[in-house]
Amino acid sequence: MCIDLLYRIALVMVPGVGGITAKRLTARFGSPEAVFGAERGQLEKMLHADVAANFREGKILDAARKELAFVEANGIRALFYTDADYPHRLKQCEDSPATIFVKGNANLNAAKTIAVVGTRKASNYGVALCKKLMTELADKGYKPLVVSGLAYGIDVSAHLAAMECGFETVAVMGTPANKIYPAAHENIARRMERQGALVTEYTSGAPIIPGNFVSRNRIIAGLADVVVIVESSRKGGAMITAELAAERNRKIAAFPGRVGDEYSRGCNELIKSRKASMLESVEDLEAMMNWSAKPRCVQTIMNFGQFSERERAIVECLRNSDSEHVNFIAARTNTSISELSSVLLNLVMNGLLVELPGNRYAVKKIQDRAGNNGATVLL
């Protein structure tokens, strides 16, 4: 049993302790375990007496042990805000969860992340816009991480369109990882575990309550570089997400709709009030985000007969991304950190990979005479 992880989970299970408080307590005492070991008088300087008393309840640690067993049995990553794999965009938000639970291997620190949200009552027009956006991004050579909420309508349309284009997609849930909502999207959620991830701040025993679906919208906004509103009325979860995105200095884009359409009014209002940029094509997204499509790839073909399956798997893991952290590579290739270090060194020495700052690695880029970027590829 990982003691550090046990106390990290226990800290977010204490009644009256939210993400902001959990992070402040950790900063004050040095670690979650130290928080549980602190004198009650020290805790009461930062907490109400009733909340401080909860740290002396043995049932909190008992519940945390059960949750840790659940996490380990179900292949869930519990990421604390100090972990290297914790999403750096989300970490910038003051009210981010101290711990998030991730089922799947999506890179939550992808180079480009887009949140796509909208009404649960999506029209054919809205569904088509989701497909159009994803297809245009793929045609341009982008590989963004697509974030949404797994709800009916625009959310699930965005997830499906992303997977069809080969993108990783993440569902931020208002429920625990073991309680898919809506239940009709169970099969889609299972697909996303293989081509993305399910993300939640709730432990397995948490109840399903309406307020949690509103609260999770701050995580959707926090994970993204830009929030795209596809269809929305003047009120609803998508408009709340747009407000949360603005508070977090995220870009907001909205597809316009026909005048008078109920589920275009929110988008049109955001555009008219200049709270969102009007989005008609991927070129509009490129302009507002200052993105540029990758130039034509020039592939350098190498004979990999002398390399192991493990080395091939690592290069394959890195082929379609700008770079990845060593912890992500280890998880994706099921390799221990100690073994991975020597394999990565060999690949760097053989000119396949380059080591970047922050324990990140990338496939080595080359240039042709015209200056086009390319990459070494496997045969």
N, C-alpha and C positions, 0 to 999 in steps of 0.2 A: 504493500500500500504506500502511495506517495503522500507523505505527511504534509508537504507544502500544498499539494492539490486539495487534500482533505480540508485544510483550514481556509483555503481560498473559496471553496464551495460553501463551507460553514458560514463564512462571513456574510455572503449574500443571502443566506437563509435566516439570518437573525431578524425577527420582527422589528420594524421601525428603522432598519438600516437600508438605505437605497444606495445607488451607485456613487453619488457624490460623497455621502458620508463614509462609505466603505473605503473610498480612495483617500479621504482625509485621515481616517484612522490608520490606514496602512502607512501613509507618509509620516504620521506622528510617531507611531510605535515601531516602524521598520519592516513589519511583515504581518500577515493575518494571524499567524501563530502567536506573535508577540501581543497582538490585540487581545486575544483570548487569555493571555497570561497576565495582562495588566491589572493593577489594583482597581477595585471598583471606584475608589475616589478619583483616580486618574481618568477613568472613563466618564465619570459624571461631570468632569470639566468640559467635555465635548458633547455629551449626550444627556437626554432627560433620564432621570433616575430609573424610571420603568424600563427604558430601552437598555440602559447599562446593566440592569439586573438580568437581562436575557442572556448575557455572556456567561453567566454562572449556571445556566440551565443545561444539564447533561444531555437532555433530549435533542438539543441543537446538534451536537457532535454525533449523536446516534443517527439522526436523520441525514447528516452529511456523509456518514459512512455508507448508508444505504444508497445515497445518490451517487457516490463515487463508484460503488459496485455497479450501479446501473450504467453510468457513463462508460466504464471500462468494458462491460459486457456488450454494449451496443456500438462500440467503435466511435464514440463521440469525443471530440476534442473540447476540453474545457479551457478556454483561453483567458488568462488573467490580463489586466490592462498593462502590466509590466512585461509581458511576454513579447518576444520578437515577432511572433506570428499574429499578434493582436492587430486588427486593422488600424493602420496609422491615421487614416482619415477620421475614423470614429474616435480614436484616442484624443483628437484635437477638440472634441465636443465635451464641454464640462459635464453634461448630464449623461454621458455614455455609461453603459453598465460596467461594473468592475469586472464581471466575468460573463462571457458569452459561451454558449454551447453550440458546437458546430458539428453537424453530421454530413460528411462528404469531404472532398479534397480540394475544393475551389481555392484559388489564390485570392484571398480577401485584400491583398495589397497589389492587385493587378495595376498595370501602368495606366489603364483607362477604365473607369467604372461609370456606368450609366444606370440610373434608376428610372424605371418606366412605370407609371401609375395612372389610374383613371377609374371610371365608373364601373360598378359591378354589372350594370345593364348596358354592356357594350353593343353598339350597332355593328352592322357589317362594315361600315365605313371605318370604325375604330379598330376592328380586328385587322382590316386590310392595311391600315396605317402602321400597326405593329409589325406586320410582315414586311411592308415596304421599307421601314427604317432598318430592320435587321438585315434584309437583303442588300440594301445599299451600303451598309457598313461592311458587310462581307465582301461585296464586289470591289470595294475600295482597299481591301486588304487589312481592315481593322479586326482586332480580336478582343473586344471589350468584355469585361465582366458585367452582366446584366442583372440588376437587382430589382425585385418587386416583392409582393406580399402573398402570392399564391391564392388570392381571392378570385371569385368568379369575375368574368368580364375581361377588362383590359389587363389585369395582373397576369392571369393564367395565359392569355393570348401572347403577352410579351415573353413569358417563360418558354412557351412552346415554339414561338418564332425564333428565339435565341438558340434553342437546342437544334432546330432544323438547320440553322446556319453554322453549327459547330461551335457555338460560344458556350462558355461556362455561365451558368445562371444561378442566382442565390435567392432563396425565399426567406424573407425575414418574417418569422411567425409570431403571432400573438398567443401562442400555445406552447406547451412543452414539445420537445422533439418526438415524443411517443404519442402525441395526440394531434393528428393531422386534421386541419380544419380549412375548408369543408372536407368531409370524409370522401366526397366524390372525387377529390384530387389526390387520393392516396397513391394511385399508380404513377401519376405525374411526379409526385414527391419522391417516389422510389427512383424514378429516372434521374431526377435532379441530384440525388445522392451520388450517382455515377458520373454525372456531367455538371457538377456544380456543388451545391451544398444547401442544407437547411440550417438556418441560424435562429437562435432564440436566447432570450435572457432568463427564461423560466425553467425551473427544475421540474423533474418528472411528475411530482405530486401537485403542482400548481393547478388551480381550477381554471376553467375556461370562462372568462368574464369579458363583457364588452369593452371595458376600459383598457384592457391589455392590447386590443387591436389599435386603439388610438395611440397608446404609448409606443408601440413598435414602430410607428411612422417616423419617429425621431431617429431610429437606427437606420431605416431605409435612406433618409436624407443624409445622415452622417456618413454612410458608406460610399456615397456617390460624389463624382466630380460635377455632374449635372443631373438634374431631375427633369424628366420629360413627362408632361401631362398630355395624354392622348385625347381623352374625352372626360368631361366632368361637368356636373351641374354647379351652381354657385355655392353649394354646401356639400360637405362630404369628406371622406378620407383623403382624396387626392388634393383637395384645396388645403387641408390641414398640413399635408406633407409639403406642399409648396411654401406655406408660411414657415414651417420648420426649416426648410432648405434656405430660405432667405435669412433667417436668424443665424444660420451656420455659414453664411457667406458662400453658399453653393449657387451655381448658375441654374437658372430655370428656363425651360423652353416649353412651348405649348403649340400643338397643332390647331390651326383655326378651323372653325366649323361654320355651317350655314346659320345665318341670322334666324333666330326663333327656335332653333333646335334646343331642347331642354338640356341635353348632355354635351352641348358645345358652349353653353353660356359661361361656364366657369373658365374655360380656355380663352374665349374671346374677351372676357373681362380682365384676365391676367395680362393679355397682350395689350388691350386698350389702356390699362393703367400703367403699362411699362414695367410691370413686375416680372414679366416673362418675355423672352424673345420669341418672335413668330418662327415656327419651324415648318417648312414645306418639303425640305429634302435634306439629305445628309450634308450637302454643301453648306446649308445654313448652320448646321451643328459644327462643322469644321471652322466656320468663320467665327462663331461666338466663343469656341473653345481654343482657338488658335491651334487646331490640329492639322496635320498634313499627312496624306496617305503615303505609305512606304513606296519608294521608287521600285522599278522593276528589279526582281531578284535575279542575281547571277549565282548559280549554284556551283560549288566546287565539289566534284564527286571524288570520294576517297574510298579505298578498299578497306573495309572494317573486319576482314577475316581474322585479323590478329587480336581483335578486342573481344572482351567477354560479354555475355548477355547482360550483366549488370551495367557495364559501361554503355552498351547500346541503349538500355532503358533510360539511363540518365540523360544521354544526349537527346533521345526522343522526347523526354519530359520537358526539355528546354527549347526545342526547335521552334515552337510557335509563340514564344513569349520574349519580351525584351530582356528579362533577367528574373531569377527566382532566388529566394533565400534558402540557405542550406537546410533549414528545418522543413521547408515545404518540399524540397527535393527528397529528403529522407522519408517523409510521410508518403509521398506519391510513389516512390520506388520501393517502399518497404525495406529500407536499408538503415542500419544503425548509424549513428553519427560517427562513431569511431571507425567503422568500415568505410563509410562514405568519404571521410577526409582523405584517405589514401587513394581511393578511386578517382576523386576529383583532381587530386594532385597529378595523377598519371595522365588524365585527360588534358589537363592544362599543359603538361610537359610535351604531350604529343600534338599540341596545336589545335585541338578540337574546341576547347573551352577557354574562356578568359575569366579570371577572378576579379570581381568588382568590390568596391568598398561596402562595408556592412554585411560581410559574409554572404554576398550574392554572387551568382555565376551566370554566364551567358554563353551561347554558342558563338564561337569566334567569327566576327564579320570580316569580309574582305571587300575590296573594291575592284571593279574592272576599270579599263582605261577611260571610260566615260564618266567614272565617279559613282556608278550605281552600286548601292550596297547589296551584298549577298551573304550567304552563309554556307558553311560546310554541312553536307547532308549525308545521311546513312544510305548505304546500299545493302 
